[in-house]
Amino acid sequence: MSAFPFRSLTFVSSTVLTLAIQTAGQGGEGPFRALAFDAACAAAKGESKVVMIDFFTTWCGPCKKLDAVTWKDEAVVRWLTEKTVALKIDAEKEEQLAERFRVDAYPSVVFVQPDGKELGRLVGYKEPQAFLAAANDLLAGVSASDRVKKQLEEKGGNDPMLRQSYADELVRERRNEEALENYLWCFDHGLEHMPSYSGVRLSFLLSKIVMLGKKHPPALVELRKRRDTAQVLLLAGTADFQQAGEFSAINRELGENRLTLEVYDKLPAIEPQLVDGRRTNPRATLFREVKDLLLESRRYEDFLAGAGEPEAYYKSRLAFFHMAYDSRHKDDPQLMEYGRQAHLKEAGELHEALVGARRDEAAARIRQHILEFDDTRKTCQALAQRARRAGRPEIAEALEQTAGEKKDDK
């Protein structure tokens, strides 16, 4: 007699879990329940579980990937059903709850005790197995920063990418002083241990430090210290390529490119000097950061002075496109299109400067190169817009007429 109820209970439990995997509770989707936060906390207390909130937005790509992959994985659904009262919250609709948990990145998966206190969070897309490992650690009291710190220590502590990830987790845990210390180590010492870290260092890392500075002002103070040191070396004529790049990149992330232009304008009178046996040309490094400002100010001759001989400049940018995109990403249409548009933008800038400076023969040659690269209506129209901005309506009208004769771009 006792065996039958047990088998019946097993069947019911299995059926409930299957239903949870397919549709789950009370108007929710998958393993998620359609409950208000307070009701979810009450349910978690009664069921000896924790509340898990997936804070998402409708425009967030990684959020959609979580929905399509991780939240549909059977092992993940089983774990969520057994361990959590899971909620999906649109952070732009439930702003008060998102602010309560200081959600500023998506997706943010926040684990909360039944009394409303946060246990920890996972930020960004996680594959099913990675999610389960991280979530189990959180429930066991092992924070995300603890996990990354352990990985960092196992690799000797000098991997800048891992240390940057460790700092990211410290930021999410609001340990801002420790996060800044680790970010600055990456900036000051990362290249010593990983030369390939250069691009990340002057883009993503700087962006993260600036973001931290919005809630922890000492981060911006430290960045400006490093920027000011590089500026002194630039004006003294002793800065190397790396220091020139640091100066311009920090100003870019701080939104202070005008300072880069001010220093750029002071550099021509300073003779480049030998640094570590190499003759430096910091002005050429800064040019790429100030060229948009030169165009905005209609300083066309200054733009051309920075670019150098027009055909050589165009060919160097075309060679960069072939090296960076055509030879590496020809099977990725999205990346190839990004590269094509970046090249067309740079070529269009050169054409605008030549037209604005009334170097019409050189402009015609560059225009021919551009249309050989991309002979479409869209490109003709873009060149026409730049010619009109440069004060050359006659060239703009000719290009617009050419554009009108072309078929629609495919």
Secondary structure, DSSP 8 states (H G I E B T S, - for coil): --HHHHHHHHHHHHHHHHHHHHT-STT--TTB----HHHHHHHHHHHT-EEEEEEE-TT-HHHHHHHHTGGG-HHHHHHHHHHEEEEEEETTTSHHHHHHTT--SSSEEEEE-TTS-EEEEEES---HHHHHHHHHHHHTT--HHHHHHHHHHHTTS--HHHHHHHHHHHHHTT-HHHHHHHHHHHHHHHHHH-GGGHHHIIIIIHHHHHHHHTT-THHHHHHHHHHHHHHHHHHHT---HHHHHHHHHHHHHHT-HHHHHHHHHHGGGS---EETTEE--HHHHHHHHHHHHHHHTT-HHHHHHHH-SHHHHHHHHHHHHIIIIITT-TT-HHHHHHHHHHHHHHHHHHHHHHHHTT-HHHHHHHHHHHHHH--SHHHHHHHHHHHHHTT-HHHHHHHHHHHHHS----
